[in-house]
């Protein structure tokens, strides 16, 4: 059996846990918006209930052929949906959003990137006091 190290030119989530998200080895303590070639720190300064369409403007403003085919919304340590009107508005803007807790969003992002899929991750930090 032959093992081969896979590398990518895309941003990869290298670590996640309570109070920290790491992309390409760089640790962040704020909420993040990750695309194939960008990491936006302090993307949102609240939890899922504070999200608005404006938070997704960096993705909405991309040309249609550069938009991710899926946006993974990591809602923190619990699986919490944002206002359904927000999801409807984002769908009208051409964004398909899948909601899951942040741990699941990080794992799913990694799988999709490894499959060379066009994906973005909008991640709410897991609270530092969460196990």
Secondary structure, 3 states (H helix, E strand, C coil): CCCCCCCCCCCCEEEEECCEEEECCEEECCCEEECCCCEEECCCCCCHHHCCHHHHHHHHCCCHHHCCCEEEEECCCCCCCCCHHHHHHHHHCCCCEEEECHHHHHHHHHHHHHCCCCEEEEECCCCCCCC
